[in-house]
Amino acid sequence: MANSTIQVKRSTTNAAPTGLANGELAYTANGEVLFIGSPNGNGLSIAIGGRRFPGVLTANQVLVANATSAIDKVIVANLVPTQIYANGGFGTAGQVLHSGDSGNVYWANTTADITSVVAGDGLTGGGTEGAVTLNAVAGNGISVTADAIAVFANTSSGLVANVTGLHVKTGVGVSLDGNGNLAIGQAVATTSNVTFNDITASGNLVVNGTLVTLDVETLQVEDPLIALARLNTSADTVDIGLYGTYNDGSTRYSGLFRDASNSDIWTFFANTTVVPTTTVDTGGTGYTLAEILAGSGRFNTALTLPFLANNGVLIGQNTSSIAAVSSSTEGHVLQINSSGIPAFGVLDGGTF
């Protein structure tokens, strides 16, 4: 077959041919695109090859990779895709597109869990999307500017502000250590043993311990009566009274008490070496009844003297004490014996 040239429709200006017959070829230099007529006879032109340059895609145009099988750049506006295929698959519900270290794009679950930012006390602002701003609110002694929050301090408020910060002002006997701890010279915890100088309590003082020690020279009580044995209400089980300590070579105790075992009798005691507790041990070592010295006495009922026998007689002794002389037999009279002591005996008329 002799060499021959097959020519197709061509144009240097038109972007696309029109009126192509079924299967008819056409080429345009305006974009360097090869077309073929639609085989169904509708006269449409179908682009089937040629060069493609960056530009705006028109209807029925496609993206074509370059010699390195890449598309350098795609710029779109108002893109509304229904699905995006990335790194071998479509994303599922809740996944977002991530960029990898090598510049690749892939679908993955998001780890973000903040759905809203709510302003708390002393703050305003917040939100549920986009950039969120929280603002500090000024208050008494606090001012807020565009780039700082300031606290107003003065000596009357107990606060001092300087270049090192805001500090608590200490007074006499109060110190502040390097860790910011306030101290008053001693521990004041609920379990601490605390020592003060003069203390004035305007309210009631309740002591729940078992011992109160008063290391004072004088105890002054304004109330005229002192209540003892406050809890001795359900049963008469404890003695009521006072006692003191002395030493005559041994530590001894002396005092006055109402004997719970001998109801309604008050007893003065001395010389015992047994410390009284809730009761006075009347059988303790050294226990004895104490003597009472008084200017006078008054009794509303008959005075009972345990040492006075029936029908006995009381006499005074040179020791300013009272002694009892026992009764004698019939016909005896009280007379002074040879020792000058009253005694009962027979009255003797003598001899001649």
Secondary structure, DSSP 4 states (H G I P E B T S, - for coil): --------EEESS-SS--SPPTT-EEEETTTTEEEEE-TTSS--EEEEEE---SS---TT------TTS-------SS---S--EETTEE--TTEEEEE-TTS-EEEEE-------EE--TTEEEEESSSS--EEEPPBTTEEE-SS-EEE---GGGTEEEETTEEEEPP-TT-EE-TTS-EE-SS--STT-----SS---SS-----SS------S-----SS-----TTTTSS--S-EEEEEEEESSSEEEEEEEE-TTSTT-EEEEEEE-SPPSSS--TTSTT-EEPP---S----SSPPP-TTPPTT-EEEE-TTS-EEEE----TT-EEEE-TTS-EEEE-------
